[in-house]
Amino acid sequence: MPRSLYGRAALILMLPVVVLQLVVTIVFMQRHFEGVTMQMSTTVAREVELVLSGVPETTLDVLDIKLSNVSRDTLAEPNTRLWYDFSGVIITRNLTKILPQIKVIDLFNDDFVRLVADVDGQAKEIVFDRGRISAAKPHQLFVNMMFYGFLFTLIALIYLRNQLRPIKRLATAAEAFGRGRNMPFSPTGATEVRSAGTAFVDMRNRIERQIETRTLMLSGVSHDLRTPLTRMRLALAMLDDDEREPLEQDVDEMQGMIDAFLEFSKDGQATEPEAVAVNTWIEQVVANCARAEREVSLVHSEGEGTVMLRLGSMRRALDNLIGNAVRYGSKVEVSMDLTDKFLRLRVEDDGPGIPENRRAEAQRPFTRLDPSRNQDKGGSVGLGLAIATDIARAHGGVLRLGESERLGGLRADIVIAR
């Protein structure tokens, strides 16, 4: 079965037409070619038999049959017919059965029939009109049937394509929305397709309103929480150093958790995707990490071209992966592969890695695989991989975690379909 809807619909349309033509062809050949041609050839065979028995020339004129003597060499000629002359098979078989003295049956011409018979040691040639023994040009029926069948099937396929076009537009808009792009779409087509398109537009609007509401709510939460934290900092400044330092660490940790949560909650929908030259962009990201005194190197960059990305979101995702790799490893390598089908950004480190049975858990928000180690390494709240996962999904891609074959630590791949 074809995989596309258009291919399946075309097959549903064409299969009955082909089967119908085959049935009509078989029935017509049995009822017309075999039945009618058999009757007409039998009648002509009786007339030819009468002519060969010896009749006056006036009788030949009445029967419209020409009789002449020819050389006996013509008796050795083969039977001939045109390749599309289906009734010629029936004529040859029936005449040979009724008149054994007929040695040659020439049906190569559509206008007349030529017979050569052996009569008392003499070769006689009989010529008469082809229309008397079979229907005139019977192949024209099949030619017309195939031609008009193909013509109307082609017209039907054109109309079918126009009817399926709104479905393809709906699928394209839904796929673009799944990859974070808002493509203009208006429902068109049949009633059912319009209903599906209207439902998609309503769903997209509800999702966009939900995202906008969440952003406004988080902005308010950020403002409400930062104010008491500022008052706490001012109050702590009045305390002695021994009492102030542990409390300031708690406040800093709370501030970091709020900032990380707000960063995770950003959906990246505020900016539209733009065409990014990935090979140049990845070099800039690695160079910025080097200026920040991070042990990061670009070891592989293959492929050229542009990809539609939300540059700020994707930079944040890559920074999170590099930051995690630097936190837990001493050496970090970045690579990029760009093909016609996908973009892959890879970050590898020589750290302890993540066990296979906990990689899915590591991509969940606020997950600490080793809380004590994370706190020692800089106050992580377990949102780095979750943010990268969310951004990859917003671009219609996925974040895959594995084991680095080069360095032995964690391997993180962001794969985005083009």
C-alpha positions as CSV (number, residue, x, y, z in Angstrom):
1,M,0.0,0.0,0.0
2,P,1.2,3.6,-0.7
3,R,2.2,5.5,2.5
4,S,0.7,8.8,1.4
5,L,-3.0,9.7,1.5
6,Y,-2.8,10.8,-2.1
7,G,-1.3,7.5,-3.2
8,R,-3.9,5.5,-1.4
9,A,-6.8,7.6,-2.7
10,A,-5.5,7.3,-6.2
11,L,-5.3,3.5,-5.8
12,I,-8.8,3.4,-4.5
13,L,-9.9,5.4,-7.6
14,M,-7.9,3.6,-10.2
15,L,-8.3,0.0,-9.1
16,P,-12.1,-0.2,-9.8
17,V,-11.5,1.5,-13.2
18,V,-8.8,-1.1,-14.2
19,V,-10.9,-4.0,-12.9
20,L,-14.0,-2.7,-14.8
21,Q,-12.0,-2.5,-18.0
22,L,-10.7,-6.0,-17.6
23,V,-14.1,-7.4,-16.9
24,V,-15.6,-5.5,-19.9
25,T,-12.8,-6.7,-22.1
26,I,-13.2,-10.4,-21.1
27,V,-17.0,-10.3,-21.4
28,F,-16.8,-8.5,-24.8
29,M,-14.3,-10.9,-26.2
30,Q,-16.4,-13.9,-25.1
31,R,-19.8,-12.4,-26.2
32,H,-18.8,-10.5,-29.3
33,F,-15.5,-11.7,-30.6
34,E,-16.1,-15.3,-30.0
35,G,-19.9,-15.5,-30.5
36,V,-20.6,-12.9,-33.2
37,T,-17.4,-13.6,-35.1
38,M,-18.1,-17.4,-35.0
39,Q,-21.6,-16.9,-36.5
40,M,-20.3,-14.5,-39.2
41,S,-17.4,-16.8,-40.2
42,T,-19.7,-19.8,-40.3
43,T,-22.0,-18.0,-42.8
44,V,-19.1,-16.9,-44.9
45,A,-17.6,-20.4,-44.8
46,R,-20.8,-21.8,-46.3
47,E,-20.7,-19.2,-49.1
48,V,-17.1,-20.0,-49.8
49,E,-17.9,-23.7,-49.9
50,L,-20.6,-22.9,-52.4
51,V,-18.2,-20.9,-54.6
52,L,-15.6,-23.7,-54.5
53,S,-18.1,-26.2,-55.7
54,G,-18.5,-24.4,-59.0
55,V,-21.1,-21.7,-59.5
56,P,-21.7,-19.3,-62.4
57,E,-19.9,-16.0,-62.4
58,T,-23.2,-14.1,-61.9
59,T,-23.5,-15.9,-58.5
60,L,-20.0,-14.6,-57.6
61,D,-21.2,-11.1,-58.3
62,V,-24.3,-11.6,-56.1
63,L,-22.1,-13.0,-53.3
64,D,-19.6,-10.2,-53.8
65,I,-16.7,-12.8,-53.8
66,K,-13.8,-12.8,-56.2
67,L,-12.5,-16.2,-57.4
68,S,-9.3,-16.7,-59.4
69,N,-6.7,-19.4,-60.1
70,V,-3.2,-18.9,-58.7
71,S,0.1,-20.7,-58.7
72,R,0.3,-23.7,-56.4
73,D,3.3,-22.1,-54.7
74,T,0.9,-19.9,-52.8
75,L,-0.4,-22.9,-51.0
76,A,2.8,-22.9,-49.0
77,E,2.3,-19.4,-47.7
78,P,1.8,-19.0,-43.9
79,N,-1.4,-17.6,-42.3
80,T,-1.0,-13.9,-41.5
81,R,-2.9,-11.4,-39.4
82,L,-2.2,-8.1,-37.6
83,W,-1.0,-8.3,-34.0
84,Y,-4.0,-6.5,-32.7
85,D,-6.5,-8.5,-34.7
86,F,-8.1,-10.6,-31.9
87,S,-11.0,-11.8,-34.1
88,G,-8.5,-13.2,-36.6
89,V,-7.7,-16.1,-34.3
90,I,-11.3,-17.1,-34.2
91,I,-11.7,-16.7,-38.0
92,T,-8.7,-18.8,-38.7
93,R,-9.7,-21.6,-36.4
94,N,-13.4,-21.7,-37.6
95,L,-12.6,-21.6,-41.3
96,T,-10.0,-24.3,-41.1
97,K,-12.4,-26.5,-39.2
98,I,-15.3,-26.0,-41.6
99,L,-13.2,-26.0,-44.9
100,P,-10.1,-28.2,-44.6
101,Q,-9.3,-27.5,-48.3
102,I,-8.4,-23.9,-47.3
103,K,-4.6,-23.8,-46.9
104,V,-3.8,-20.1,-46.5
105,I,-5.8,-17.5,-44.6
106,D,-4.4,-13.9,-45.1
107,L,-5.9,-11.3,-42.7
108,F,-3.0,-8.9,-42.9
109,N,-5.3,-6.2,-44.5
110,D,-8.1,-4.7,-42.5
111,D,-10.2,-4.1,-45.6
112,F,-10.5,-7.6,-47.2
113,V,-9.8,-11.3,-46.5
114,R,-7.7,-13.4,-48.9
115,L,-8.0,-17.3,-48.9
116,V,-6.1,-19.8,-50.9
117,A,-7.7,-23.3,-51.2
118,D,-6.6,-26.5,-52.8
119,V,-9.5,-27.7,-55.1
120,D,-8.9,-30.8,-57.1
121,G,-5.2,-30.1,-57.4
122,Q,-5.6,-26.5,-58.3
123,A,-4.9,-23.4,-56.2
124,K,-7.8,-21.0,-56.1
125,E,-7.7,-17.6,-54.5
126,I,-10.9,-16.2,-52.8
127,V,-11.1,-12.5,-51.9
128,F,-14.0,-10.8,-50.1
129,D,-14.7,-7.9,-47.8
130,R,-13.5,-8.2,-44.2
131,G,-16.7,-6.6,-42.9
132,R,-18.6,-9.8,-43.9
133,I,-16.7,-12.1,-41.6
134,S,-16.1,-9.9,-38.4
135,A,-16.9,-6.5,-37.0
136,A,-15.0,-3.7,-38.7
137,K,-11.8,-2.7,-36.9
138,P,-12.8,-4.4,-33.6
139,H,-9.6,-3.2,-31.9
140,Q,-11.0,0.4,-31.9
141,L,-13.3,-0.5,-29.0
142,F,-10.3,-1.4,-26.8
143,V,-8.4,1.7,-28.0
144,N,-11.3,4.0,-27.2
145,M,-11.9,2.3,-23.9
146,M,-8.3,2.6,-22.7
147,F,-7.9,6.1,-24.0
148,Y,-11.0,7.6,-22.4
149,G,-10.4,5.5,-19.3
150,F,-7.0,7.0,-18.9
151,L,-8.3,10.5,-19.8
152,F,-11.1,10.5,-17.2
153,T,-8.8,8.9,-14.6
154,L,-6.3,11.7,-15.1
155,I,-9.0,14.3,-14.7
156,A,-10.2,12.6,-11.6
157,L,-6.7,12.5,-10.1
158,I,-6.4,16.3,-10.7
159,Y,-9.6,16.9,-8.8
160,L,-8.5,14.5,-6.1
161,R,-5.2,16.3,-5.7
162,N,-7.1,19.6,-5.3
163,Q,-9.3,18.0,-2.6
164,L,-6.3,16.7,-0.7
165,R,-4.4,19.9,-0.9
166,P,-6.1,21.5,2.2
167,I,-5.2,18.3,4.2
168,K,-1.5,18.7,3.2
169,R,-1.6,22.4,4.2
170,L,-3.1,21.5,7.5
171,A,-0.4,18.8,8.1
172,T,2.3,21.3,7.1
173,A,0.9,24.0,9.5
174,A,0.6,21.4,12.4
175,E,4.2,20.2,11.8
176,A,5.5,23.8,11.7
177,F,3.7,24.6,15.0
178,G,5.2,21.5,16.5
179,R,8.6,22.8,15.6
180,G,8.0,26.2,17.1
181,R,7.0,28.1,14.0
182,N,3.7,29.8,13.6
183,M,2.7,29.4,9.9
184,P,-0.3,31.3,8.6
185,F,-3.2,28.9,8.0
186,S,-6.9,29.3,7.1
187,P,-9.3,26.3,6.8
188,T,-10.3,25.5,3.3
189,G,-11.6,22.5,1.4
190,A,-14.5,20.1,2.2
191,T,-16.7,20.4,5.3
192,E,-14.8,17.8,7.2
193,V,-11.4,19.2,6.3
194,R,-12.6,22.7,7.3
195,S,-13.8,21.3,10.7
196,A,-10.4,19.8,11.3
197,G,-8.6,23.0,10.2
198,T,-10.8,25.1,12.5
199,A,-10.2,22.7,15.4
200,F,-6.4,23.1,14.8
201,V,-6.6,26.9,14.7
202,D,-8.6,26.9,18.0
203,M,-6.1,24.6,19.6
204,R,-3.2,26.6,18.5
205,N,-4.8,29.8,19.8
206,R,-5.5,28.2,23.2
207,I,-1.9,27.0,23.5
208,E,-0.6,30.4,22.6
209,R,-2.9,32.0,25.2
210,Q,-1.8,29.5,27.8
211,I,1.9,30.3,27.1
212,E,1.2,34.0,27.3
213,T,-0.6,33.6,30.6
214,R,2.2,31.5,32.0
215,T,4.8,34.0,31.0
216,L,2.8,36.9,32.6
217,M,2.3,34.8,35.8
218,L,6.0,33.9,36.1
219,S,7.0,37.6,35.5
220,G,4.7,38.5,38.5
221,V,6.2,35.7,40.6
222,S,9.7,36.9,39.8
223,H,8.9,40.5,40.8
224,D,7.2,39.4,44.0
225,L,10.0,37.1,45.1
226,R,12.9,39.4,44.3
227,T,11.5,42.2,46.5
228,P,11.6,40.2,49.8
229,L,15.0,38.7,48.9
230,T,16.3,42.2,48.5
231,R,15.0,43.2,52.0
232,M,16.6,40.0,53.4
233,R,19.9,41.0,51.9
234,L,19.6,44.5,53.5
235,A,18.7,42.9,56.9
236,L,21.6,40.5,56.7
237,A,24.0,43.2,56.1
238,M,23.4,44.5,59.6
239,L,24.4,41.2,61.2
240,D,27.9,40.0,62.3
241,D,30.0,38.1,59.8
242,D,29.7,34.7,61.6
243,E,26.0,34.9,61.5
244,R,25.7,36.6,58.1
245,E,27.7,34.4,55.8
246,P,25.6,31.1,56.1
247,L,22.4,33.1,55.7
248,E,23.7,34.9,52.7
249,Q,24.6,31.6,51.1
250,D,20.9,30.5,51.6
251,V,19.7,33.7,50.0
252,D,22.0,33.3,47.1
253,E,20.8,29.7,46.6
254,M,17.2,30.9,46.7
255,Q,18.1,33.6,44.1
256,G,19.8,31.0,41.9
257,M,16.8,28.6,42.1
258,I,14.4,31.4,41.1
259,D,16.6,32.5,38.1
260,A,16.9,28.9,37.0
261,F,13.2,28.2,37.3
262,L,12.3,31.4,35.3
263,E,14.8,30.4,32.6
264,F,13.3,26.9,32.4
265,S,9.8,28.4,32.1
266,K,10.7,30.5,29.1
267,D,9.2,28.8,26.2
268,G,11.2,30.7,23.5
269,Q,8.0,31.4,21.5
270,A,8.5,35.2,21.8
271,T,11.0,35.2,19.0
272,E,10.5,33.8,15.5
273,P,13.0,31.3,14.1
274,E,15.6,32.7,11.8
275,A,18.0,31.2,9.2
276,V,21.3,30.5,11.0
277,A,24.6,29.5,9.4
278,V,25.3,26.7,11.9
279,N,28.9,26.1,11.2
280,T,29.8,29.8,11.8
281,W,27.5,30.0,14.8
282,I,29.0,26.9,16.6
283,E,32.5,28.3,16.1
284,Q,31.4,31.6,17.8
285,V,29.8,29.7,20.7
286,V,33.0,27.7,21.3
287,A,35.1,30.8,21.0
288,N,33.0,32.5,23.7
289,C,33.4,29.6,26.0
290,A,37.2,29.7,25.5
291,R,37.2,33.4,26.4
292,A,35.3,32.5,29.6
293,E,38.3,30.3,30.4
294,R,36.5,27.0,29.8
295,E,38.3,24.0,28.5
296,V,36.1,23.6,25.4
297,S,37.2,22.7,21.9
298,L,35.5,22.3,18.6
299,V,36.7,19.0,17.2
300,H,34.4,18.3,14.3
301,S,32.2,20.5,12.0
302,E,30.8,19.0,8.9
303,G,28.2,20.4,6.5
304,E,27.3,23.8,5.4
305,G,24.0,25.6,5.1
306,T,21.3,27.4,7.2
307,V,18.8,26.0,9.7
308,M,15.7,27.7,11.1
309,L,16.5,28.2,14.8
310,R,15.6,30.5,17.7
311,L,19.1,31.7,18.2
312,G,18.8,32.8,21.8
313,S,17.0,29.6,23.0
314,M,19.4,27.3,21.1
315,R,22.4,29.2,22.5
316,R,21.0,28.8,26.0
317,A,20.5,25.0,25.5
318,L,24.1,24.6,24.2
319,D,25.5,26.7,27.0
320,N,23.7,24.5,29.5
321,L,25.2,21.3,28.0
322,I,28.6,22.8,27.9
323,G,28.2,24.2,31.5
324,N,27.3,20.7,32.8
325,A,30.2,19.1,30.9
326,V,32.7,21.7,32.4
327,R,31.2,21.3,35.9
328,Y,31.7,17.5,36.0
329,G,34.6,17.0,33.6
330,S,38.0,18.4,32.8
331,K,37.9,18.2,29.0
332,V,34.9,19.1,26.8
333,E,34.6,18.5,23.1
334,V,31.9,20.0,20.8
335,S,31.0,18.7,17.3
336,M,28.4,19.5,14.6
337,D,27.0,17.5,11.7
338,L,24.7,19.1,9.2
339,T,23.0,17.0,6.5
340,D,20.0,17.4,4.2
341,K,17.8,15.6,6.8
342,F,19.0,16.7,10.2
343,L,21.3,18.9,12.4
344,R,23.2,17.3,15.2
345,L,25.0,19.3,18.0
346,R,27.1,17.0,20.2
347,V,28.8,17.8,23.5
348,E,31.1,15.2,25.1
349,D,33.1,15.3,28.4
350,D,35.4,13.0,30.4
351,G,33.4,13.2,33.6
352,P,31.6,10.4,35.4
353,G,28.7,10.4,33.0
354,I,25.1,9.3,33.7
355,P,24.0,5.7,34.2
356,E,21.8,4.4,31.3
357,N,18.9,3.6,33.6
358,R,18.9,7.2,34.9
359,R,19.3,9.2,31.7
360,A,15.5,9.7,31.2
361,E,15.2,10.9,34.9
362,A,18.1,13.3,34.4
363,Q,16.1,15.2,31.8
364,R,13.2,15.9,34.2
365,P,13.0,19.3,35.9
366,F,14.6,19.7,39.4
367,T,16.3,16.3,39.2
368,R,19.6,15.9,41.1
369,L,21.4,12.7,40.5
370,D,24.0,13.6,43.1
371,P,22.7,16.5,45.2
372,S,25.8,16.8,47.4
373,R,28.1,16.9,44.4
374,N,25.9,19.3,42.5
375,Q,26.0,21.7,45.4
376,D,29.7,21.5,45.7
377,K,30.1,22.2,42.0
378,G,28.2,25.5,42.0
379,G,24.7,25.3,43.2
380,S,22.9,23.5,40.4
381,V,19.1,23.0,40.9
382,G,18.8,20.3,38.3
383,L,17.4,22.3,35.4
384,G,20.2,22.3,32.8
385,L,19.3,19.2,31.0
386,A,15.6,19.9,31.4
387,I,16.0,23.3,29.7
388,A,18.0,21.8,26.8
389,T,15.3,19.1,26.4
390,D,12.5,21.6,26.3
391,I,14.3,23.8,23.8
392,A,15.1,20.8,21.5
393,R,11.5,19.8,21.6
394,A,10.4,23.4,20.8
395,H,12.5,23.1,17.6
396,G,10.9,19.8,16.7
397,G,14.0,17.8,17.8
398,V,15.2,15.7,20.7
399,L,18.0,15.6,23.3
400,R,19.7,12.2,23.5
401,L,22.1,11.2,26.2
402,G,24.7,8.5,25.9
403,E,28.3,7.5,26.7
404,S,31.1,9.2,24.9
405,E,33.3,6.8,23.0
406,R,36.1,9.4,22.7
407,L,36.3,10.7,26.3
408,G,34.4,8.1,28.3
409,G,32.0,10.6,30.0
410,L,28.6,11.9,29.0
411,R,27.6,12.4,25.4
412,A,24.7,14.8,24.8
413,D,23.2,15.2,21.3
414,I,20.6,17.7,20.2
415,V,19.1,16.4,17.0
416,I,16.8,18.6,14.9
417,A,15.1,17.4,11.7
418,R,15.4,19.9,8.9
